[in-house]
Amino acid sequence: IHPSVQEALMGRKPVVALESTIITHGMAYPQNLSMARKVEEIVRTNGAVPATIGILRGQIHVGLTDEELQFLASSKNTVKVSRRDLPYVLSQGLSGGTTVSGTMIAAHKVGIPVFVTGGIGGVHRGGENTLDVSADLTELGRTPVAVVSAGVKSILDIGRTLEYLETQGVCVAAFGESREFPAFFSHQSGFQAPHHVQDEEEAAELIDSALGLGLNSGVLIAVPCPQERVTSAQVIEEAIQQALSEARSKGITGKEVTPFMLQKISELTDGKSLDSNLALIQNNARVGSCIAVALSKLQKARRKGNLPHQEDTTPPQPVVIGGVNVDFIAKAQNPVIQGGGQTNAGRVRRTFGGVGRNLADCLSRLGWAPLFLSAVGKDEHSESVLHYCHHMDMSAILHLEGKSTATYCAVVTSSGELSVGLGDMDIHHQITEQYV
């Protein structure tokens, strides 16, 4: 988790999750990079913290540095990662862009309730025969994250997609003045959304209600493309039909269909569809970040006791209270350690321990960001500890002048049996009730 995202989550500030498949598979370099930077900037401008989610060398990242964005944008060997792909991609140490499904999973695990994307996947045209249904839809049915998008990609079967979302129990609401469900590039899909919210505050109240009910299913907020960038529905439909025909003739199937279709439609519309795509993504980022801010205010008001209690989506920060030790392990080379003041050949290594530190370290690596309460001296050992534990929240640790950071030395035989142990751990007595 990126430090800015971690800090925002710990401070219960609004955070907006962003996907990365649009970076790795949706646009060409360097346009994809400038788009990603622009979207993050829009989120920040509207008062939220952006958390672009991606996979780098087998590790899920929630929030990316600019260098990591550049890596994903320019790499030629990235994978498109949905729910089914996560175990393989992580186990193989691969890098990739997370789809709506993959991004929702990561966002939910760290406690981000609002996620902005361009458009979700859905039932492909002809899906009643091919059973080609995006995992985004089933993810919305089982992961409690609100997805803000421009509806469903217009290359899909929008009517069947809405029916499938109903079957999955997903709350779908159109955003703005009309109840018409948007068709990605166009306002007009010919289908009505089952629900309607007029502004960011209403959307936040809807999301808060859904999360509070504990339904364990998502919410889809469908935001129409800005009017000035809307592409004619007829122009888009003609381009879709031509692109579909070409995809069939080339035998393109599965997860390769969507990137091919979007690229082909951009060519057939002389880039108008791409311009609309960029405009709607930026508009979604603006709307989504405003929704996240409104939701954060709503939850903050409840914590102050002004509203009835509902389940809070942000996990509480654990607190770990305990010792931190600098451990020295002296291991003899011979099976028998010679006493009487003799020098025994061996190897000495330094490690960092203490039961409290070990627990806090583990929780930090699992993404829980605990606050660690302990005590160290102002000496070279404490500097080593703080450097080693840079990934942990050590902000509340006592730094005591004239005290020694706790150390422990274990002398063990060549087989690992403890021969003698020496501990200088008086500083642990400074972890008092008053300090806690």
N, C-alpha and C positions, 0 to 999 in steps of 0.2 A: 504494500500500500504506500503510495507516494506520501511524503510527510505533510504536504498541504491538505491532502484528502484526509489523512489520519487526524490531523489537528482539527479539521472541520467536523468530522464525525464525533470526536471526543467533546468538542464544544457545542454539539447539537446545532451546527450551522447548516444551511441548505447546501446540498451537494447534488449535482446532476451527472448521472452516468451517461457515457457516450460510447457507441460501438466503434469497432475498428475495421470491420469487413469493407466498409465504404472506402477506407484508406487503402487496404491491400488489394481489393478486387473490384471496387466500384468506379474508380477514376484513375487516369494515368498520372505518372509523376511528371512534373512537380505540382500539378494542379491539385492532386489529392492532399499534398502537404499544406499548401496555402489554405485549402478548404478546412482542414483539421485545425489549423492555427486560428482561423477566423471564427470558427464555431466555438472554440474554447474562449476566445476573447469576448464573444457575445454573451456567453454564460457568465463570465466574470463581471462584465459591464452591468448585467441585470441583477447582481447581488448574490450569485451562487458560486460554488467552487466546482470546476469541471473535473470529471474523473473519466478520462478516456481509458477504456479497458481493452487490453490486448495480451497476447502471449509472446514472450521473448525467451527463446532458448529453454523451453520446457517449464516456464514459470508464469503463472497468471499475474499480470500487473494491473492494479487498480489505480489509475492516474499515471501518466507518462511524462517523462522529461522531454524537452525539445529534441534531444539527441535520439531518444527512443522513438519519438514520432517520425523522425527522419529515417531511422532504420526500417520501420515498418513500411513507410511510404516508398522507399527506394529499393527494397529487397525484392528479388525476382523469385525467391523460393518460399514464399509464405503460404500457409495453408488456410483455407476457409474453415473456421472451427465452430461447429454447432454442438449441442449436448452430446451427441453420439461420438464426436471426434475428440472430446476433451481428454479421456483417459489415454488414448493413443498418442496424441500430440505431446502431452506432458511426459509420458513415459519415454518417448523417443527424443526429448529435448528439442523439439521443433519450435518454430516461430509462426505466428499466424494472427489473422484478424478474427475477432469474435463476431458471430452473427447476432441477431436479436436474441435468439435462444441462449447462446453462450454468454452474452453480456448480461442478460437477466439473472442467470445463475450466480455469476460473480457479484453483481450488484446486491442481490438479496443476501448473500453470505456475509457481506461486510456492513449491511444495514442501510443501503441507499434505496429509497423508495421511488425515486423518479428517474426515468431513463428516456433520453431523447434520441430519435433516429429519423431517417428520411421516410421510409415506408416499411412496413412489415411484410414478411412473406405470406403466402396463403395457398389456396387451392389453385393449381395451374389449370389453364384452359384444357379441357379434355380430361381433367383429373378424375371425373366419374368413371373413366375407363382405366387410366394409368395408375390411379391412387397416389398421384404425386401431390402430396400435401406437406407444406412446410412445417418443420418442427417448431417454428415460432408460435404456431397456433396452439399446439399442445402445451408449450411452455407457458403461454398466457393462462392456460387452464389449471396450472399447478404451481405457479410461482407468484407470490404476492408483490409484484412490482407494477407501477403505473408506467405505461409506454405512451409517449407523446410522439405521434407520427402524422404524416399526411395521408392517413388512411392506409390502403393497401396498394401495392404497386399495380399500375393500370394494365400491366401485361398479364395479370392474373384474372381468374374468374371471381369477380367481387361478390356476386350474389351468393355463390356457394361458400365463399370464405366467410361471409357474415352468418350463414346457416351453421357452418362448422364452429364458429366462435360461440354461437348460442348453445350448441351441444356441449361445448367445453365449459359452459357456465361463466364466460367472460363478460364483464360489464363493459359495453361499448357506448361511447357518447361522442357525438359531433360537437365541435367547439366553434363558438361564434354565433352569428345571426341565424344561420340556416341549420335545419336538421338533416340536410342532404349529406350522405356519406361521401367524402371526397375521394376522387380517383387519382390520387398522386399528382399528375401533371395538370389535372382539370378539376374544377369544382363539381362537375356533374358526372355522377356515376349511374344515375337512374334508380338508386336505392336510398332508402331512408335509414338513418341510424336509429336503433331502438331508444336511445336517450339523447339528451341535449344539455350542454352547459354553455352559458353565455359568456363567461369570463374566467380569469385565472382563479378568483376566489371561489366560484362555484365548483370549478374543477378540483381545487384543493379540498373542499368540503366533501366532494364525492369520493376522492381517494382516501381521505381520513376515515370516512364511514366504512369503506371497503376493508381497509386495514384493521379497523377496530372490531369488525365482525369476525375476524380470524378465519375468513373463507379459504385462505391459501390459494387464491386465484388472483390473476392480474386484472388491471383496468386498461382499456385502450381509449385514449383521447385522440380523436381524429381531427386534425387541424387542416383546413383548406389552404392550398397554395395562394400566396399573395396575388390579388387580382391583376396587377400590372404584369405579372410573369406567367399568367395562365396560358397554356398552349391549347389551341382549338381541339376539342374532343374528337372531331372528325379527322383532323390531320394525324392525331396520335393513333386513332383506331386503324387508319389505313396503314400507318407505319408498323403497328403491332402485327397486323395480319400478314404483311410482307415478311417481317422478321420471323414470325412463327413458321411460315412456309419454308423459309431458308433453314431454320433450326431443324425442322423435320427432315429435310432433304440431306442435311449434313450429319444426321444421327446424333444430334446434341441432346443429352438428357441429364436428369438429376440436378446437382448443384451448379453445373456449368450453364444451365439454361438462362438463369437470371442475368449474369454478367454479359453473356452474348447478346441477349435481347436488348438490354439497356444501351450497349455500345452500338448495336445496329440501328436502334431507333434514333439515337443521337445523329448518326450518319444520315439517315433518311429525312430527318427534320432540319438538316443543316445546323445542328448544334442547338436548336431552340429547346429541345427536351433537356439538354444538359444545363442550359441557363435556368430553366424552370427548376431542375433538380437542385442546383446550388441555392436558388432563392428559397425554396421550400425548406431545405435543411436549416438554413440560417433563421428563417421565420420560426421553425419548430424549436430551435435553440432558444430564441427569445421567449416564446410562449412557455416552453418547458421550464426555463429557469425562473420565470415569474411565478409559475405554479409551485415550484419547489420552495420559493421564498414564502409564498402564501401558506403552504402546508407547514413550513417550519414555524411561522408565527402562530398558526392554529394550535400546533402541538405545544409551543411554549406557553400559550395562554392556558392550556389545560394543566400543564405542570404547576402553574401558579394558582390553580384551583378555581379558575373562572369558568371552566367548562366541565361537563360530565367526563369522567375518566373513560378513555378507550386505550387500547393497546398501543404502546409507543413502539415505533418501528426501529428506533436506534438502540442497539444493545448497550447496556450500562458498562462503564469502565470498571474492570476488576481492580482490586487493590491487593497487593502481596506485601506482607510484613515479614521480614526475616533477615538472616545474615548473608553477607557476601564475604567470601574467603579467597585469598590467593593461595593456591595449593602447590606445594613442591613435592614431587614424587621421585624419591631416590631408589633406583632399582639396582641391586647388586648383580654382577655377572655370574658369580659363583653360587651354588646351592646353599652353602653355609656362610653366614656372615661372621667374620672374625672380630672378636671383641678385644678388650684390653688396650684400647687406644690405637689399634691398627687401621690403616687406610685400606678400604675395600674398593676394588675396581667396579665401576658401574656407570649408569646413565642417570642424569637428573633432568626432569622436564617440569615446566610450569603450566598449570591449568587454573581455571577460575571456577570456583564452586560456591558452596553455601546453599542449603536447601531452598531458602527464599529466592536467591538469585537464579537458581536452576529453574524453579517454577515460573518466575517472571520471564526468563529467557524463552522458555517453551511457549508460554502464552503469547509473547510478542511475535514469535515466528509463526504462530497460528493466526495472527491478525487481530488479537484481542486487545493489544496495547494497554497492558495493566500499568497502574501507578505503583512503583516499587518504593517501599519505605525501608530504609536501612541506614547504616552509619559507616563512614570510612574516615581515615585520617587524612591530613594534608601532607602526603608523602608520595614517593615515586610509585608505590604500589597502587595508590588510588588513581593515579594518572593512567596506569596500565588497565585497571578495571574499567574506567570510564571509556577508554578507547575501545576495549574489547566489547563493551556493552552499548555501543553507539546506537544500536537499533532499538534500545529499550528506553522507556520513559524514566529517567533517573533524576528528574527535576526536583524531587522532594527529598533526596538523600541528604543526610547530615554530613557536613565536612568539618571535622573537629580538629582544631589546632592542638598540638601536643599529644595527640593520640596516634597509635599505630593502626593502620588498616589490618584487619584480621588475616593472619597467615597460619598455614598448617603444613607441617612437613611429615611425610610418611616414608619410612625406610622399609623396603620390601625385598624379599629374597628373589632369586631369579625365576622362581615359579609363581611369584605374585603374592606370597604369603606375607602379611604384615608382621614386621619384626618389632618396630617401635614407632610411635607417633608423637610429635611435639606440636602443641597448639598455642599460638599467641592471639587469643580471641576475646580479650577483656572488653574491647570496644562494643561488643554485642550488648553489654549491659546498658549502653547509652540509648538503646531502642526502648524507650520508656512509654508508659501510658500517656504522659504529658505530651511527648513528641508526636505520638500517633494521633 
